[in-house]
Amino acid sequence: SLIIQSLLFLLASFIRGHDVNCRELFRCGGTHVVEQVLSESKKEPDKSKHGSYGLGITPDIAKCNASALLDLWQASRPIFALETVVFTRLLFNLPLLLGGVSKCSGVSFHAALLPVLSELAMQNPEKVRDCVGTKELFDLVTEYSSVAIEDGKDRKDAKSSLFRRAGSSAKDPLHLSERIFVIDVIFGIIATILSERCTSQDLYPLITFITFNLDVEWETASASVKSDSDGSITKSITNAYEASLKAVSIFFFLLQKHPSVPNLIETLTDIFEHGNGVASWMLCCLVNSFDDKIRGLGIKCLAAYLQSVSSVSQNNVVRNLPSTKNSSTPSG
């Protein structure tokens, strides 16, 4: 673990204030080598079932690794091409840094990295959108929301001490409340990206995530009704439901935001091919849900969408109307 931060700090010292070294690092693909090293050293074997997360095995190591990534990014900023690659493939590469470790022990890197990424997204959401996008973020949400609690155990006191471990619990994987926190931060980054401008590439993963999870919820609820069960569902399904509810909340936030999110209505129309398709999807997927909360949000989403479409139509009519001056001027 110490080797990673030493390597990152060493590379940063080589390129800081030295444009030639920056260009050479970019030309030879050095960042891809660092990415491969991070990928290979991310998990370390230990006595636990899923291994140990090397980048966050202790709080001190986690803070040093996060600082080293930031230092390398800052050193690369004079050369735009290198800075973009470092930002995309190293600093903000969430599948690389946080993917595949939701069941591993060693959780301190989450506490060190997530505030940094959240602040970067708040400061420059357009850069995060252009360099990263939302698809990989939703893949990470899916991973962290689909982890079931092993042996039915959950630490109820974990909410007051997120990512802190002591004594025999130092090697514990993420608790339920910690996974929820990770999901909330990622959703916050997604909402920040989409609220600036909605493109099909970034909005489509949100629509797909909602549709897939609500289809699963519908099938689970339907099976429960048919089997006359008591309605109990597993923890992993519950976590996925909570993630779905938050995703629908983000969708409603985008629809009712003022001023309106640029390109939101046009992008929805492109995704569903026409405006009627958007309303039909809301009725079938959201309003038709078994869950009262999602159904209520679905009704609000539909109302906000229809109001937005009505406003856009009125504005278009006003723009196409001839002005009084032009209409009163005789032709010829």
URUR-V268222 format. One record per backbone hydrogen bond with DSSP energy under -0.5 kcal/mol. CO is the residue of the C=O (numbers start at 1). NH is the residue of the N-H. Records with the same first field share a line. If there is no record, write none. Layout:
BEGIN
CO=NH  NH
END
This chain:
BEGIN
1=5
2=6
3=7
4=8
5=9
6=10
7=11
8=12
9=13
10=14
11=15
12=16
15=18
18=22
19=23
20=24
21=25
22=26
23=27
24=28
25=30  31
26=29
29=32  33
30=34
31=35
32=36
33=37
34=38
35=39
36=40
37=41
38=42
39=42
42=54  55
44=52
51=105
52=44  54
53=56
54=57
56=108
58=62
59=63
60=64
61=65
62=66
63=67
64=68
65=69
66=70
67=71
68=72
69=73
70=74
71=75
72=76
73=77
74=77
76=79  83
78=80
79=83
80=84
81=85
82=86
83=87
84=88
85=89
86=90  91
87=92
90=93
92=94
93=97
94=98  99
98=101
101=104
104=174
105=53
107=110  111
108=112
109=113
110=114
113=117
114=118
115=119
116=120
117=121
118=122
119=123
120=124
124=128
125=129
126=130
127=131
128=132  133
134=138
135=139
136=140
137=141
138=142
139=143
140=144
141=145
142=146
143=146
146=148
148=150
149=152
150=153
154=156
155=158
156=159
157=160
158=161
159=162
161=164
166=169
167=170
168=171
169=172
172=106
175=179
176=180
177=181
178=182
179=183
180=184
181=185
182=186
183=187
184=188
185=189
186=190
187=191
188=192
189=193
190=194
191=195
192=196
193=196  197
197=199
199=202  203
200=204
202=206
203=206  207
204=208
205=209
206=210
207=211
208=212
209=213
210=214
211=215
212=216
213=217
214=218
215=219
216=220
217=221
218=222
219=223
220=224
221=225
222=226
223=227
224=228  229
225=228
234=238
235=239
236=240
237=241
238=242
239=243
240=244
241=245
242=246
243=247
244=248
245=249
246=250
247=251
248=252
249=253
250=254
251=255
252=256
253=257
254=261
261=264
262=198
263=267
264=268
265=269
266=270
267=271
268=272
269=273
272=274
274=277  278
275=279
276=280
277=281
278=282
279=283
280=284
281=285  286
282=286  287
283=288
286=289
291=295
292=296
293=297
294=298
295=299
296=300
297=301
298=302
299=303
300=304
301=305
302=306
303=307
304=308
305=309
306=310
307=311
308=312
309=313
310=314
311=315
312=316
313=317
314=318
315=319
316=320
317=321
318=321
323=327
324=328
325=329
326=329
328=330
END
